Amino acid sequence: MLSQILMQRTVPSRSGAPPPPPSPDHHDTASIVLALRTLGSFDFEGTGQSLMQFVRHVADHYLTSEHKEVRLEGVRTCCHLLRPTFATLGRRASQSQKHTIFNIVSKILWVSVTDMGESIAVLVIYAGFRMDKV
């Protein structure tokens, strides 16, 4: 269900017919915020799962949302999902992984600097301190 909302895709039907393309307003803001919050509440540490492509999707699509609450929850989710990656970054990260992480962190910082109001900037600083303790 989370990927249906966040990736804006429907589950393929059993008949094999392709699903209709999603409309731009496929899901309302509250559903997106809830999906991001739910995703950010999962503990992926120690699972060995690489979430980089999913984090990049969240950064690409939700950090630039016109809705502040979506941007705020997108920052929280990205920071939470990146935390396990930062714990092992120096040991085994490829150039491509480092590049992806750099792009995601750059987008998070860009949002924190350009967003009106202080809530996102404060959240980014707080999340940065929490990542430092990994």
C-alpha positions in Angstrom: 0.0 0.0 0.0 2.8 2.4 0.8 4.5 1.9 -2.5 1.1 2.4 -4.3 0.8 5.8 -2.7 4.4 7.0 -2.8 5.4 5.5 -6.1 2.0 6.5 -7.6 1.4 3.0 -9.1 -1.5 0.7 -8.7 -1.2 -3.1 -8.1 -1.3 -4.9 -11.5 -4.5 -6.8 -12.1 -4.6 -10.5 -12.3 -6.1 -10.3 -15.8 -2.8 -8.9 -17.1 -4.4 -5.7 -18.3 -2.1 -2.7 -17.7 -3.2 -0.3 -15.0 -4.3 3.1 -16.0 -1.6 5.8 -15.6 -2.0 7.7 -12.3 -3.3 11.2 -12.4 -1.2 14.0 -10.9 -3.6 14.3 -7.9 -3.8 10.5 -7.5 -3.6 10.7 -3.8 -4.5 13.5 -1.4 -1.9 15.3 0.7 -3.0 13.6 3.9 -2.5 10.1 2.4 1.0 11.0 1.2 2.0 12.5 4.6 0.6 9.4 6.3 2.5 7.1 3.9 5.7 9.0 4.4 5.3 9.0 8.2 4.6 5.2 8.1 7.6 4.5 6.0 9.8 6.6 8.2 8.6 4.7 11.3 10.0 1.3 10.1 13.3 0.2 11.5 15.4 -1.0 8.6 18.7 -1.1 10.5 20.4 -4.5 10.3 18.1 -5.8 7.5 20.8 -5.5 4.9 18.2 -4.0 2.5 19.4 -1.2 0.2 16.7 1.5 0.2 18.8 4.0 -1.8 16.6 4.0 -4.9 13.4 4.4 -2.8 15.0 7.2 -0.7 16.0 8.9 -4.0 12.4 8.6 -5.2 11.1 10.3 -2.0 13.7 13.0 -2.3 13.0 13.6 -6.0 9.2 13.7 -5.7 8.3 14.9 -2.2 11.0 17.3 -1.1 9.8 19.7 -3.8 6.1 19.3 -3.1 4.0 22.4 -3.0 2.6 21.3 0.3 4.8 22.1 3.3 3.6 19.1 5.3 4.6 16.8 2.5 8.1 18.4 2.3 8.5 18.2 6.1 7.5 14.5 6.2 9.7 13.8 3.2 12.7 15.3 5.0 12.0 13.2 8.1 11.6 10.0 6.0 14.7 10.6 4.0 16.8 11.3 7.1 15.4 8.2 8.8 16.0 5.9 5.9 19.6 7.3 5.3 20.6 6.7 8.9 21.7 3.0 8.5 23.6 4.0 5.3 25.6 6.5 7.2 26.6 3.9 9.7 28.4 1.9 7.0 29.2 4.6 4.5 33.0 4.6 4.9 33.4 0.8 4.9 31.7 -0.4 1.7 30.1 2.4 -0.3 30.7 2.5 -4.1 31.1 5.7 -6.0 27.6 5.4 -7.3 26.2 5.0 -3.8 28.2 8.0 -2.6 26.9 10.0 -5.5 23.3 9.0 -4.8 23.7 9.9 -1.1 25.3 13.2 -2.0 22.3 14.1 -4.3 19.8 13.2 -1.6 21.6 15.1 1.1 22.0 18.1 -1.2 18.2 18.1 -1.8 17.5 17.9 1.9 19.8 20.8 2.6 18.4 22.8 -0.3 14.9 22.4 1.1 16.0 23.4 4.5 17.6 26.6 3.2 14.9 27.6 0.7 11.8 26.7 2.6 9.8 29.5 4.1 9.6 29.1 7.8 12.0 27.5 10.2 10.4 24.1 10.8 12.2 22.2 8.0 15.6 23.8 8.8 15.2 22.9 12.5 14.2 19.4 11.5 17.3 19.0 9.2 19.6 20.2 11.9 18.0 17.9 14.5 18.2 14.9 12.1 21.8 15.7 11.3 22.7 15.5 15.0 20.8 12.2 15.3 22.7 10.8 12.3 26.0 11.8 13.9 25.3 9.5 16.9 25.0 6.4 14.6 
